[in-house]
């Protein structure tokens, strides 16, 4: 059960990160881009 929960949480975190990148990508959020580039989720 905790294995499935871990996968669910990880998938949700990745989805949130991608959504945030797309949502803020067109705006003036250079620091956000740097943060996402250095964030571990960026490489998953």
PDB file of N, CA, C and O in Angstrom:
ATOM      1  N   UNK A   1       0.838  -1.205   0.000  1.00  0.00           N
ATOM      2  CA  UNK A   1       0.000   0.000   0.000  1.00  0.00           C
ATOM      3  C   UNK A   1       0.872   1.254   0.000  1.00  0.00           C
ATOM      4  O   UNK A   1       0.603   2.195  -0.746  1.00  0.00           O
ATOM      5  N   UNK A   2       1.908   1.271   0.827  1.00  0.00           N
ATOM      6  CA  UNK A   2       2.763   2.465   0.850  1.00  0.00           C
ATOM      7  C   UNK A   2       3.524   2.617  -0.459  1.00  0.00           C
ATOM      8  O   UNK A   2       3.885   3.727  -0.849  1.00  0.00           O
ATOM      9  N   UNK A   3       3.768   1.489  -1.140  1.00  0.00           N
ATOM     10  CA  UNK A   3       4.451   1.577  -2.435  1.00  0.00           C
ATOM     11  C   UNK A   3       3.567   2.309  -3.442  1.00  0.00           C
ATOM     12  O   UNK A   3       4.032   3.189  -4.167  1.00  0.00           O
ATOM     13  N   UNK A   4       2.286   1.936  -3.478  1.00  0.00           N
ATOM     14  CA  UNK A   4       1.352   2.604  -4.383  1.00  0.00           C
ATOM     15  C   UNK A   4       1.193   4.072  -4.005  1.00  0.00           C
ATOM     16  O   UNK A   4       1.100   4.941  -4.872  1.00  0.00           O
ATOM     17  N   UNK A   5       1.163   4.337  -2.708  1.00  0.00           N
ATOM     18  CA  UNK A   5       1.029   5.718  -2.239  1.00  0.00           C
ATOM     19  C   UNK A   5       2.233   6.543  -2.674  1.00  0.00           C
ATOM     20  O   UNK A   5       2.093   7.698  -3.073  1.00  0.00           O
ATOM     21  N   UNK A   6       3.413   5.944  -2.594  1.00  0.00           N
ATOM     22  CA  UNK A   6       4.636   6.643  -2.997  1.00  0.00           C
ATOM     23  C   UNK A   6       4.581   6.995  -4.478  1.00  0.00           C
ATOM     24  O   UNK A   6       4.934   8.108  -4.869  1.00  0.00           O
ATOM     25  N   UNK A   7       4.138   6.049  -5.302  1.00  0.00           N
ATOM     26  CA  UNK A   7       4.031   6.295  -6.741  1.00  0.00           C
ATOM     27  C   UNK A   7       3.025   7.410  -7.012  1.00  0.00           C
ATOM     28  O   UNK A   7       3.258   8.286  -7.845  1.00  0.00           O
ATOM     29  N   UNK A   8       1.898   7.364  -6.291  1.00  0.00           N
ATOM     30  CA  UNK A   8       0.856   8.376  -6.486  1.00  0.00           C
ATOM     31  C   UNK A   8       1.373   9.766  -6.129  1.00  0.00           C
ATOM     32  O   UNK A   8       1.174  10.723  -6.878  1.00  0.00           O
ATOM     33  N   UNK A   9       2.037   9.868  -4.979  1.00  0.00           N
ATOM     34  CA  UNK A   9       2.562  11.166  -4.541  1.00  0.00           C
ATOM     35  C   UNK A   9       3.621  11.675  -5.503  1.00  0.00           C
ATOM     36  O   UNK A   9       3.663  12.863  -5.821  1.00  0.00           O
ATOM     37  N   UNK A  10       4.481  10.766  -5.968  1.00  0.00           N
ATOM     38  CA  UNK A  10       5.547  11.172  -6.887  1.00  0.00           C
ATOM     39  C   UNK A  10       4.952  11.657  -8.204  1.00  0.00           C
ATOM     40  O   UNK A  10       5.378  12.676  -8.748  1.00  0.00           O
ATOM     41  N   UNK A  11       3.962  10.920  -8.714  1.00  0.00           N
ATOM     42  CA  UNK A  11       3.319  11.315  -9.967  1.00  0.00           C
ATOM     43  C   UNK A  11       2.643  12.669  -9.815  1.00  0.00           C
ATOM     44  O   UNK A  11       2.713  13.513 -10.708  1.00  0.00           O
ATOM     45  N   UNK A  12       1.987  12.868  -8.676  1.00  0.00           N
ATOM     46  CA  UNK A  12       1.311  14.141  -8.432  1.00  0.00           C
ATOM     47  C   UNK A  12       2.327  15.277  -8.373  1.00  0.00           C
ATOM     48  O   UNK A  12       2.088  16.354  -8.919  1.00  0.00           O
ATOM     49  N   UNK A  13       3.453  15.038  -7.715  1.00  0.00           N
ATOM     50  CA  UNK A  13       4.489  16.068  -7.603  1.00  0.00           C
ATOM     51  C   UNK A  13       5.034  16.430  -8.983  1.00  0.00           C
ATOM     52  O   UNK A  13       5.249  17.605  -9.283  1.00  0.00           O
ATOM     53  N   UNK A  14       5.254  15.418  -9.820  1.00  0.00           N
ATOM     54  CA  UNK A  14       5.757  15.662 -11.171  1.00  0.00           C
ATOM     55  C   UNK A  14       4.722  16.438 -11.982  1.00  0.00           C
ATOM     56  O   UNK A  14       5.061  17.377 -12.702  1.00  0.00           O
ATOM     57  N   UNK A  15       3.463  16.037 -11.860  1.00  0.00           N
ATOM     58  CA  UNK A  15       2.398  16.714 -12.611  1.00  0.00           C
ATOM     59  C   UNK A  15       2.291  18.175 -12.191  1.00  0.00           C
ATOM     60  O   UNK A  15       2.126  19.059 -13.033  1.00  0.00           O
ATOM     61  N   UNK A  16       2.384  18.426 -10.890  1.00  0.00           N
ATOM     62  CA  UNK A  16       2.318  19.797 -10.379  1.00  0.00           C
ATOM     63  C   UNK A  16       3.496  20.616 -10.897  1.00  0.00           C
ATOM     64  O   UNK A  16       3.334  21.772 -11.287  1.00  0.00           O
ATOM     65  N   UNK A  17       4.683  20.010 -10.898  1.00  0.00           N
ATOM     66  CA  UNK A  17       5.874  20.720 -11.369  1.00  0.00           C
ATOM     67  C   UNK A  17       5.742  21.073 -12.847  1.00  0.00           C
ATOM     68  O   UNK A  17       6.065  22.188 -13.257  1.00  0.00           O
ATOM     69  N   UNK A  18       5.265  20.115 -13.647  1.00  0.00           N
ATOM     70  CA  UNK A  18       5.100  20.361 -15.085  1.00  0.00           C
ATOM     71  C   UNK A  18       4.051  21.439 -15.323  1.00  0.00           C
ATOM     72  O   UNK A  18       4.244  22.338 -16.142  1.00  0.00           O
ATOM     73  N   UNK A  19       2.935  21.342 -14.597  1.00  0.00           N
ATOM     74  CA  UNK A  19       1.868  22.335 -14.742  1.00  0.00           C
ATOM     75  C   UNK A  19       2.378  23.724 -14.374  1.00  0.00           C
ATOM     76  O   UNK A  19       2.085  24.705 -15.057  1.00  0.00           O
ATOM     77  N   UNK A  20       3.145  23.796 -13.284  1.00  0.00           N
ATOM     78  CA  UNK A  20       3.681  25.082 -12.847  1.00  0.00           C
ATOM     79  C   UNK A  20       4.617  25.657 -13.908  1.00  0.00           C
ATOM     80  O   UNK A  20       4.600  26.859 -14.172  1.00  0.00           O
ATOM     81  N   UNK A  21       5.436  24.790 -14.517  1.00  0.00           N
ATOM     82  CA  UNK A  21       6.359  25.257 -15.559  1.00  0.00           C
ATOM     83  C   UNK A  21       5.578  25.813 -16.737  1.00  0.00           C
ATOM     84  O   UNK A  21       5.912  26.874 -17.265  1.00  0.00           O
ATOM     85  N   UNK A  22       4.539  25.099 -17.150  1.00  0.00           N
ATOM     86  CA  UNK A  22       3.751  25.544 -18.291  1.00  0.00           C
ATOM     87  C   UNK A  22       2.996  26.830 -17.960  1.00  0.00           C
ATOM     88  O   UNK A  22       2.899  27.735 -18.788  1.00  0.00           O
ATOM     89  N   UNK A  23       2.461  26.898 -16.736  1.00  0.00           N
ATOM     90  CA  UNK A  23       1.640  28.038 -16.344  1.00  0.00           C
ATOM     91  C   UNK A  23       2.480  29.299 -16.194  1.00  0.00           C
ATOM     92  O   UNK A  23       2.076  30.377 -16.629  1.00  0.00           O
ATOM     93  N   UNK A  24       3.655  29.160 -15.573  1.00  0.00           N
ATOM     94  CA  UNK A  24       4.494  30.330 -15.305  1.00  0.00           C
ATOM     95  C   UNK A  24       5.541  30.556 -16.394  1.00  0.00           C
ATOM     96  O   UNK A  24       6.252  31.562 -16.380  1.00  0.00           O
ATOM     97  N   UNK A  25       5.632  29.618 -17.335  1.00  0.00           N
ATOM     98  CA  UNK A  25       6.680  29.693 -18.353  1.00  0.00           C
ATOM     99  C   UNK A  25       6.624  30.974 -19.171  1.00  0.00           C
ATOM    100  O   UNK A  25       7.661  31.546 -19.505  1.00  0.00           O
ATOM    101  N   UNK A  26       5.404  31.429 -19.499  1.00  0.00           N
ATOM    102  CA  UNK A  26       5.263  32.595 -20.358  1.00  0.00           C
ATOM    103  C   UNK A  26       5.345  33.905 -19.604  1.00  0.00           C
ATOM    104  O   UNK A  26       5.311  34.976 -20.210  1.00  0.00           O
ATOM    105  N   UNK A  27       5.452  33.830 -18.289  1.00  0.00           N
ATOM    106  CA  UNK A  27       5.488  35.051 -17.488  1.00  0.00           C
ATOM    107  C   UNK A  27       6.918  35.374 -17.066  1.00  0.00           C
ATOM    108  O   UNK A  27       7.863  34.686 -17.454  1.00  0.00           O
ATOM    109  N   UNK A  28       7.065  36.429 -16.266  1.00  0.00           N
ATOM    110  CA  UNK A  28       8.415  36.831 -15.862  1.00  0.00           C
ATOM    111  C   UNK A  28       8.815  36.086 -14.604  1.00  0.00           C
ATOM    112  O   UNK A  28       8.867  36.665 -13.518  1.00  0.00           O
ATOM    113  N   UNK A  29       9.097  34.798 -14.754  1.00  0.00           N
ATOM    114  CA  UNK A  29       9.452  33.972 -13.601  1.00  0.00           C
ATOM    115  C   UNK A  29      10.801  33.293 -13.855  1.00  0.00           C
ATOM    116  O   UNK A  29      10.898  32.066 -13.872  1.00  0.00           O
ATOM    117  N   UNK A  30      11.837  34.113 -14.052  1.00  0.00           N
ATOM    118  CA  UNK A  30      13.164  33.565 -14.325  1.00  0.00           C
ATOM    119  C   UNK A  30      13.665  32.737 -13.153  1.00  0.00           C
ATOM    120  O   UNK A  30      14.269  31.684 -13.353  1.00  0.00           O
ATOM    121  N   UNK A  31      13.424  33.195 -11.940  1.00  0.00           N
ATOM    122  CA  UNK A  31      13.875  32.461 -10.763  1.00  0.00           C
ATOM    123  C   UNK A  31      13.171  31.109 -10.687  1.00  0.00           C
ATOM    124  O   UNK A  31      13.773  30.121 -10.266  1.00  0.00           O
ATOM    125  N   UNK A  32      11.897  31.057 -11.092  1.00  0.00           N
ATOM    126  CA  UNK A  32      11.163  29.798 -11.103  1.00  0.00           C
ATOM    127  C   UNK A  32      11.834  28.818 -12.063  1.00  0.00           C
ATOM    128  O   UNK A  32      12.009  27.642 -11.747  1.00  0.00           O
ATOM    129  N   UNK A  33      12.209  29.325 -13.245  1.00  0.00           N
ATOM    130  CA  UNK A  33      12.866  28.458 -14.222  1.00  0.00           C
ATOM    131  C   UNK A  33      14.164  27.893 -13.654  1.00  0.00           C
ATOM    132  O   UNK A  33      14.452  26.706 -13.810  1.00  0.00           O
ATOM    133  N   UNK A  34      14.947  28.749 -12.995  1.00  0.00           N
ATOM    134  CA  UNK A  34      16.197  28.283 -12.393  1.00  0.00           C
ATOM    135  C   UNK A  34      15.905  27.211 -11.356  1.00  0.00           C
ATOM    136  O   UNK A  34      16.585  26.186 -11.293  1.00  0.00           O
ATOM    137  N   UNK A  35      14.882  27.460 -10.540  1.00  0.00           N
ATOM    138  CA  UNK A  35      14.527  26.509  -9.486  1.00  0.00           C
ATOM    139  C   UNK A  35      14.158  25.158 -10.094  1.00  0.00           C
ATOM    140  O   UNK A  35      14.623  24.118  -9.628  1.00  0.00           O
ATOM    141  N   UNK A  36      13.320  25.172 -11.136  1.00  0.00           N
ATOM    142  CA  UNK A  36      12.889  23.914 -11.738  1.00  0.00           C
ATOM    143  C   UNK A  36      14.054  23.202 -12.425  1.00  0.00           C
ATOM    144  O   UNK A  36      14.125  21.973 -12.426  1.00  0.00           O
ATOM    145  N   UNK A  37      14.967  23.983 -13.011  1.00  0.00           N
ATOM    146  CA  UNK A  37      16.107  23.367 -13.692  1.00  0.00           C
ATOM    147  C   UNK A  37      16.995  22.634 -12.701  1.00  0.00           C
ATOM    148  O   UNK A  37      17.544  21.576 -13.008  1.00  0.00           O
ATOM    149  N   UNK A  38      17.134  23.209 -11.500  1.00  0.00           N
ATOM    150  CA  UNK A  38      18.011  22.592 -10.505  1.00  0.00           C
ATOM    151  C   UNK A  38      17.272  21.554  -9.663  1.00  0.00           C
ATOM    152  O   UNK A  38      17.900  20.792  -8.928  1.00  0.00           O
ATOM    153  N   UNK A  39      15.932  21.521  -9.765  1.00  0.00           N
ATOM    154  CA  UNK A  39      15.143  20.629  -8.915  1.00  0.00           C
ATOM    155  C   UNK A  39      15.265  19.176  -9.378  1.00  0.00           C
ATOM    156  O   UNK A  39      15.246  18.912 -10.580  1.00  0.00           O
ATOM    157  N   UNK A  40      15.390  18.237  -8.450  1.00  0.00           N
ATOM    158  CA  UNK A  40      15.520  16.809  -8.786  1.00  0.00           C
ATOM    159  C   UNK A  40      14.381  16.321  -9.677  1.00  0.00           C
ATOM    160  O   UNK A  40      14.601  15.473 -10.541  1.00  0.00           O
ATOM    161  N   UNK A  41      13.177  16.837  -9.483  1.00  0.00           N
ATOM    162  CA  UNK A  41      12.035  16.391 -10.280  1.00  0.00           C
ATOM    163  C   UNK A  41      12.254  16.676 -11.759  1.00  0.00           C
ATOM    164  O   UNK A  41      11.674  16.012 -12.618  1.00  0.00           O
ATOM    165  N   UNK A  42      13.095  17.672 -12.055  1.00  0.00           N
ATOM    166  CA  UNK A  42      13.343  18.050 -13.442  1.00  0.00           C
ATOM    167  C   UNK A  42      13.976  16.895 -14.215  1.00  0.00           C
ATOM    168  O   UNK A  42      13.802  16.792 -15.429  1.00  0.00           O
ATOM    169  N   UNK A  43      14.707  16.029 -13.520  1.00  0.00           N
ATOM    170  CA  UNK A  43      15.440  14.967 -14.200  1.00  0.00           C
ATOM    171  C   UNK A  43      14.690  13.645 -14.200  1.00  0.00           C
ATOM    172  O   UNK A  43      15.195  12.655 -14.729  1.00  0.00           O
ATOM    173  N   UNK A  44      13.482  13.605 -13.612  1.00  0.00           N
ATOM    174  CA  UNK A  44      12.731  12.339 -13.589  1.00  0.00           C
ATOM    175  C   UNK A  44      11.889  12.198 -14.853  1.00  0.00           C
ATOM    176  O   UNK A  44      11.187  11.201 -15.019  1.00  0.00           O
TER     177      UNK A  44
END
